[in-house]
Amino acid sequence: MPSGELFAKASAEIIEFHRFFVAWYNSATASKEDFSRCEQVLGAGFHIVPPSGAIFDRAQTIELIRSNYASFHGDFAITIEDIQLRWEAGSFALLTYVEAQRRGGDTSRRLATALFEECSSAPCGVQWQHLHETWVQVPGM
């Protein structure tokens, strides 16, 4: 059950960071995006485990995001659904959410588990510390 300010900050960050991805990856809007937002919200020890099972550290994740600049032409969208608080202690919160993506004609969905830590200098007041994603709907299926 959502319980307060930390959940609200983390929920806002999930939505805003995915809004950033859509704008950064879209050739029509990419030049208007400030990439420093990405660097501000990923904690120093950040790691992601995407559905492939690989593990990327902060530097690798930033490089991957940067390299996808303007790679879509209006055919990429993300919708965030079902954000839930799973655990909270002190300045940390663990949330789950479903990320639905549309790339061209393909739709996919992934269940994400994200660990956040409060950070007053981050845009929404939290930083991503860890993210693990699992396929719910594989692209093209």
C-alpha positions as CSV (number, residue, x, y, z in Angstrom):
1,M,0.0,0.0,0.0
2,P,1.5,3.4,-1.0
3,S,2.6,5.1,2.1
4,G,3.7,8.7,1.7
5,E,6.2,11.0,0.3
6,L,8.9,8.6,-0.7
7,F,6.4,6.5,-2.8
8,A,5.1,9.7,-4.4
9,K,8.7,10.8,-5.3
10,A,9.6,7.4,-6.7
11,S,6.4,7.1,-8.7
12,A,6.9,10.6,-10.2
13,E,10.5,9.6,-11.1
14,I,9.3,6.5,-12.9
15,I,6.9,8.5,-15.0
16,E,9.2,11.4,-15.7
17,F,12.2,9.2,-16.6
18,H,10.2,7.3,-19.1
19,R,8.8,10.5,-20.5
20,F,12.5,11.5,-21.0
21,F,13.2,8.3,-22.9
22,V,10.4,8.9,-25.3
23,A,11.5,12.4,-26.0
24,W,15.2,11.5,-26.1
25,Y,14.6,8.6,-28.5
26,N,12.2,10.5,-30.8
27,S,14.0,12.4,-33.6
28,A,11.4,15.2,-33.5
29,T,11.9,16.0,-29.8
30,A,15.4,14.7,-28.9
31,S,17.2,18.1,-29.3
32,K,14.9,19.7,-26.7
33,E,15.9,17.2,-24.0
34,D,18.6,17.8,-21.4
35,F,20.7,14.6,-21.1
36,S,22.0,15.7,-17.7
37,R,18.7,14.6,-16.2
38,C,19.6,11.0,-17.0
39,E,23.0,11.4,-15.3
40,Q,21.4,13.1,-12.2
41,V,18.9,10.3,-11.5
42,L,21.1,7.2,-11.8
43,G,22.9,6.6,-8.5
44,A,26.7,6.1,-8.5
45,G,26.3,2.3,-7.9
46,F,23.3,1.9,-10.3
47,H,22.9,-1.4,-12.1
48,I,20.2,-2.7,-14.5
49,V,19.2,-6.2,-15.4
50,P,17.2,-5.9,-18.6
51,P,15.0,-8.8,-19.8
52,S,18.0,-10.3,-21.7
53,G,19.6,-11.1,-18.3
54,A,22.7,-9.0,-19.0
55,I,23.9,-6.7,-16.2
56,F,24.9,-3.1,-17.0
57,D,26.5,-0.7,-14.6
58,R,25.8,3.1,-14.5
59,A,28.4,4.0,-17.1
60,Q,27.2,1.3,-19.6
61,T,23.6,2.3,-19.1
62,I,24.3,6.0,-19.7
63,E,26.2,5.1,-22.8
64,L,23.4,2.9,-24.1
65,I,20.8,5.6,-23.5
66,R,23.0,8.3,-25.1
67,S,23.7,6.1,-28.2
68,N,19.9,5.7,-28.9
69,Y,19.5,9.5,-29.3
70,A,16.9,10.3,-32.0
71,S,16.8,6.7,-33.1
72,F,13.0,6.6,-33.6
73,H,10.8,8.8,-35.9
74,G,7.5,9.2,-34.0
75,D,7.1,5.4,-33.7
76,F,8.1,4.9,-30.1
77,A,5.9,5.2,-27.0
78,I,6.0,4.1,-23.4
79,T,3.1,3.8,-21.0
80,I,3.6,3.1,-17.3
81,E,1.0,1.0,-15.4
82,D,0.4,-0.4,-12.0
83,I,3.0,1.3,-9.9
84,Q,3.1,-0.4,-6.5
85,L,5.2,0.1,-3.3
86,R,6.7,-3.3,-2.3
87,W,9.0,-2.2,0.5
88,E,10.2,1.0,2.2
89,A,12.8,1.6,4.9
90,G,14.5,4.8,5.8
91,S,15.5,6.6,2.6
92,F,15.0,3.6,0.4
93,A,11.9,2.3,-1.5
94,L,11.3,-0.7,-3.7
95,L,8.6,-0.3,-6.3
96,T,7.2,-2.5,-9.1
97,Y,5.5,-1.2,-12.3
98,V,4.6,-2.4,-15.8
99,E,6.3,-0.7,-18.7
100,A,4.4,-1.1,-22.0
101,Q,6.4,-0.1,-25.1
102,R,5.4,0.4,-28.7
103,R,8.2,0.4,-31.3
104,G,7.0,0.7,-34.8
105,G,4.3,-2.0,-35.0
106,D,5.6,-4.1,-32.1
107,T,4.3,-3.9,-28.6
108,S,6.0,-5.3,-25.5
109,R,5.4,-5.2,-21.8
110,R,7.9,-5.7,-19.0
111,L,7.5,-6.0,-15.3
112,A,10.1,-3.8,-13.5
113,T,11.3,-3.8,-9.9
114,A,13.2,-0.7,-9.0
115,L,15.1,0.4,-5.9
116,F,15.2,4.1,-5.2
117,E,17.1,6.2,-2.7
118,E,16.1,9.7,-1.6
119,C,18.4,12.4,-3.1
120,S,17.5,16.0,-2.6
121,S,19.5,17.1,-5.7
122,A,17.6,14.7,-8.1
123,P,14.8,16.2,-10.2
124,C,12.0,14.2,-8.4
125,G,13.9,13.8,-5.1
126,V,15.1,10.2,-5.7
127,Q,17.8,8.3,-7.6
128,W,17.6,4.9,-9.2
129,Q,19.9,2.4,-7.5
130,H,18.9,-0.8,-9.1
131,L,16.4,-1.9,-11.8
132,H,15.4,-5.4,-12.8
133,E,13.1,-6.0,-15.8
134,T,11.3,-9.2,-16.8
135,W,9.3,-9.8,-20.0
136,V,5.5,-10.0,-19.6
137,Q,4.9,-9.7,-23.4
138,V,7.9,-10.2,-25.7
139,P,8.0,-7.8,-28.7
140,G,6.2,-9.2,-31.7
141,M,4.1,-11.6,-29.7
